[in-house]
């Protein structure tokens, strides 16, 4: 496993980061014991970095993994939508208590959109900076799906780490193209920010070309680490080997290819109907004020996701 310095933070992270969303109730809905076993497999194979968020409800899963792993060298990054000191304190306390730790590697403002949202959440950022001074947090930053927020954070001395969406097709970037996002990431890298990418497989929508997607992400030298969601031990083994430059055995590939998958609509869907309109297989409809998937018609092509303005559609 390759390890890199995360910008100017003084933190060293594995190039592969465990994306903690996928094991939790918002996607695979594994129990803390089941999810913890899978996360621990990654830790035991050299992954020292995991990304989660208050929203994901995966603190118990990570806590279990830490109990199995029994070392204190794991870098945990969490995120919250806190906007003032009170909500920031609540979110940080929730993370520390839920994870069973006294300190946290990284805490991020979740899904920042622009310099305006950063300004609106500045009181929370100030609290996290105070916790950084006290040694409770090592680094602070933002996660984002927008180029604008990456550019804004790149010039802010208060921001240590940026967690942007980037993948080979640019799916999920809300305000521009893949190449424009790469330019913003390069600027942030040049300014000493720690950068770890998200959604290299486009939230599962690019699952048919996983190897190409990961190779593309690994080719981006400005990314210190890349968060990849994993739901099985086989996926952990395959990704660790891929990131280590090893050939993944055919039996592992076969097990992963046979894993049942489904189209998943996130709860924040605004029911705009764009995905329904563009589904050529007529597999989507709005019923009882929610988007419903007809599994007999859905072919898991992932095309509908490119029409979703909120990036609510995933293949899990």
C-alpha positions in Angstrom: 0.0 0.0 0.0 1.3 3.5 -0.9 1.1 6.2 1.7 1.2 10.0 1.0 1.4 13.1 3.1 -2.0 14.8 3.1 -1.0 18.2 2.0 0.5 20.3 4.8 -1.6 18.6 7.6 1.3 16.5 8.9 -1.0 13.4 8.4 0.1 10.4 6.3 -2.7 8.5 4.6 -3.0 5.4 2.5 -3.8 6.1 -1.1 -6.9 4.0 -0.7 -9.4 5.4 1.8 -12.4 3.3 2.9 -15.6 5.1 1.9 -17.8 4.6 5.0 -21.2 5.4 3.5 -21.8 2.1 1.8 -21.9 -0.3 4.8 -24.4 1.8 6.7 -28.2 2.1 6.8 -28.3 4.5 3.8 -27.0 1.8 1.5 -26.1 -1.8 2.4 -27.6 -1.5 5.9 -25.1 -4.0 7.4 -25.1 -4.4 11.2 -22.2 -2.8 13.1 -20.7 -6.3 13.5 -21.0 -7.1 9.8 -19.7 -3.7 8.7 -17.0 -3.7 11.3 -15.6 -7.0 10.1 -15.4 -5.6 6.5 -13.8 -2.3 7.6 -11.3 -4.2 9.8 -10.2 -6.3 6.8 -9.2 -3.0 5.1 -7.3 -1.9 8.2 -5.5 -5.2 8.5 -4.5 -5.0 4.8 -2.8 -1.6 5.1 -5.6 1.0 4.7 -5.1 3.5 7.5 -7.7 6.1 6.4 -11.6 6.0 6.6 -14.1 8.6 5.6 -17.5 8.8 7.3 -20.1 11.4 8.3 -22.7 12.1 10.9 -25.4 11.5 8.3 -24.1 8.0 7.4 -24.7 6.5 10.9 -21.7 4.3 10.6 -19.9 5.3 13.8 -20.8 1.9 15.4 -19.4 0.0 12.4 -16.1 1.9 12.6 -16.0 1.5 16.4 -16.3 -2.3 15.9 -13.6 -2.3 13.3 -11.2 -0.4 15.7 -11.9 -3.0 18.4 -11.0 -5.8 16.0 -7.9 -4.0 14.6 -6.6 -3.0 18.1 -4.1 -0.3 17.0 -4.4 3.5 17.2 -2.9 4.5 13.8 -6.2 4.9 11.9 -7.0 8.3 10.5 -10.8 9.0 10.7 -12.4 11.8 8.7 -16.0 12.7 9.6 -18.3 15.4 8.3 -21.4 17.3 9.5 -23.8 20.0 8.4 -23.1 22.1 11.5 -23.5 25.8 10.9 -22.7 27.4 14.3 -20.8 26.6 17.5 -23.7 24.7 19.2 -24.3 22.4 16.2 -20.6 22.0 15.6 -20.0 20.9 19.2 -22.9 18.5 19.1 -21.6 16.9 15.9 -18.0 16.6 17.2 -19.2 15.1 20.5 -21.4 12.7 18.7 -18.4 11.6 16.6 -16.0 11.1 19.5 -18.6 9.3 21.6 -19.9 7.2 18.7 -16.4 6.1 17.6 -15.1 5.6 21.1 -12.1 7.9 20.6 -10.7 11.0 22.2 -9.3 12.6 19.1 -10.2 12.8 15.4 -7.9 13.1 12.4 -10.1 15.2 10.2 -13.5 17.0 10.6 -15.2 18.5 7.5 -18.1 20.8 6.8 -20.3 18.5 4.7 -21.3 19.3 1.1 -20.2 22.9 0.8 -21.4 24.6 -2.4 -19.6 27.9 -2.6 -17.9 30.7 -0.8 -21.4 31.7 0.4 -22.2 28.4 2.1 -18.7 28.5 3.6 -19.5 32.0 5.0 -22.8 30.7 6.3 -21.1 27.8 8.2 -18.1 29.9 9.4 -19.1 29.8 13.1 -19.0 26.0 12.9 -15.6 26.2 11.2 -14.3 28.5 13.9 -15.3 26.0 16.6 -13.5 23.2 14.7 -10.4 25.4 14.4 -10.6 25.9 18.2 -10.7 22.2 18.7 -7.7 21.9 16.3 -5.8 24.3 18.6 -6.7 22.1 21.5 -5.4 18.9 19.7 -8.8 17.2 19.5 -8.9 17.5 15.7 -5.8 17.3 13.6 -7.2 19.0 10.5 -10.3 20.7 9.3 -11.9 21.2 5.8 -14.8 20.7 3.5 -16.4 18.1 1.3 -18.1 19.2 -1.9 -19.6 18.3 -5.3 -18.8 21.8 -6.7 -15.8 23.4 -8.5 -16.7 26.7 -6.9 -16.3 25.4 -3.4 -13.0 23.8 -4.2 -11.7 27.1 -5.5 -13.0 29.0 -2.5 -11.5 26.6 0.0 -8.2 26.5 -1.9 -7.6 30.2 -1.0 -8.7 29.9 2.6 -5.9 29.6 5.2 -8.4 28.0 7.6 -9.0 25.0 5.4 -6.5 22.1 5.6 -8.4 19.4 3.6 -10.7 19.3 0.6 -12.8 16.2 -0.3 -14.1 16.8 -3.8 -16.0 14.6 -6.2 -14.0 13.5 -9.2 -14.3 10.6 -11.7 -13.5 9.8 -15.3 -16.9 11.1 -16.7 -17.4 13.9 -14.3 -20.8 12.5 -13.1 -22.0 14.2 -9.9 -20.1 17.5 -10.5 -22.8 20.1 -10.1 -21.4 23.2 -11.7 -19.0 22.3 -14.5 -16.9 19.7 -16.2 -14.4 17.1 -15.1 -11.5 19.1 -16.5 -12.6 22.2 -14.7 -12.8 20.3 -11.4 -9.2 19.0 -12.1 -8.0 22.6 -12.5 -9.6 23.5 -9.2 -8.0 20.5 -7.5 -4.6 21.4 -9.0 -4.9 24.9 -7.5 -5.8 23.5 -4.1 -2.9 21.0 -4.3 -0.5 23.8 -5.2 -1.7 25.8 -2.2 -0.8 22.9 0.1 -4.3 21.5 0.8 -4.8 17.8 1.6 -7.0 16.4 -1.1 -8.8 13.1 -1.1 -11.3 12.3 -3.9 -14.8 10.9 -3.6 -17.1 8.9 -6.0 -14.3 7.5 -8.4 -17.0 5.0 -9.6 -19.6 7.7 -9.8 -21.7 6.3 -6.9 -21.8 2.9 -8.6 -23.1 4.4 -11.8 -19.8 3.5 -13.6 -19.7 0.0 -12.1 -19.4 -1.5 -15.6 -15.9 0.0 -15.9 -14.5 -0.2 -12.4 -10.9 -0.9 -13.4 -10.8 2.1 -15.8 -12.4 4.3 -13.2 -9.9 3.4 -10.5 -7.0 3.7 -12.9 -8.2 7.1 -13.9 -8.4 8.2 -10.2 -5.0 6.8 -9.5 -3.5 8.7 -12.4 -4.5 12.1 -10.8 -1.3 13.0 -8.9 -3.0 15.8 -7.1 -5.1 13.3 -5.1 -3.3 12.2 -2.0 -6.0 9.6 -1.3 -9.2 8.2 -3.0 -12.3 7.2 -1.0 -13.9 4.0 -2.4 -17.0 2.5 -1.0 -16.8 -1.2 -0.1 -19.5 -3.6 1.1 -17.8 -7.0 1.1 -14.5 -8.5 2.0 -13.9 -9.4 -1.6 -14.3 -5.8 -2.6 -11.7 -4.8 0.1 -9.3 -7.4 -1.2 -9.7 -6.4 -4.8 -9.3 -2.7 -4.1 -6.3 -3.1 -1.8 -4.6 -5.2 -4.5 -5.6 -2.7 -7.3 -4.2 0.2 -5.3 -1.0 -1.8 -4.6 -0.5 -2.6 -8.2 -1.3 -6.3 -7.9 -3.4 -8.5 -10.2 -6.8 -9.3 -8.6 -7.4 -13.1 -8.7 -10.2 -14.3 -11.0 -12.2 -15.9 -8.1 -12.4 -12.6 -6.3 -13.5 -10.8 -9.5 -16.2 -13.4 -10.0 -17.6 -13.1 -6.5 -17.8 -9.3 -6.9 -19.4 -9.6 -10.3 -22.1 -11.9 -9.0 -23.0 -9.6 -6.1 -26.7 -8.5 -6.5 -27.0 -4.8 -7.1 -29.9 -2.3 -7.2 -30.8 1.2 -8.2 -30.9 3.3 -5.0 -32.7 6.6 -4.7 -31.3 8.8 -1.8 -33.9 10.2 0.6 -33.1 13.8 -0.3 -34.5 13.3 -3.8 -36.7 16.3 -4.8 -38.9 14.3 -7.2 -38.2 16.6 -10.1 -39.0 13.8 -12.5 -35.9 14.3 -14.7 -34.7 10.7 -14.2 -38.2 9.4 -15.1 -38.3 11.5 -18.2 -34.9 10.2 -19.5 -35.2 6.5 -18.5 -35.3 4.7 -21.9 -36.4 1.5 -20.2 -39.5 3.1 -18.5 -38.2 1.7 -15.2 -38.8 4.8 -13.1 -42.0 6.5 -12.1 -43.2 8.9 -9.4 -45.7 7.2 -7.1 -47.0 8.4 -3.7 -44.5 11.4 -3.9 -41.4 9.2 -4.3 -39.4 7.8 -7.2 -40.1 4.1 -7.6 -37.8 1.7 -9.4 -39.4 -1.2 -11.4 -36.7 -3.9 -10.9 -38.2 -6.0 -13.8 -37.3 -3.1 -16.2 -34.2 -1.5 -14.7 -31.0 -2.7 -16.4 -28.7 -0.8 -14.0 -27.3 1.3 -16.8 -26.9 4.3 -14.5 -27.8 6.8 -17.3 -30.6 8.2 -15.2 -28.1 9.5 -12.6 -26.5 11.9 -15.1 -29.9 13.7 -15.3 -30.3 14.0 -11.5 -29.5 17.6 -10.3 -28.9 16.4 -6.7 -26.9 13.3 -7.5 -29.5 11.2 -5.6 -29.3 8.0 -7.8 -26.7 5.3 -7.0 -26.1 1.7 -8.0 -25.4 -0.2 -4.8 
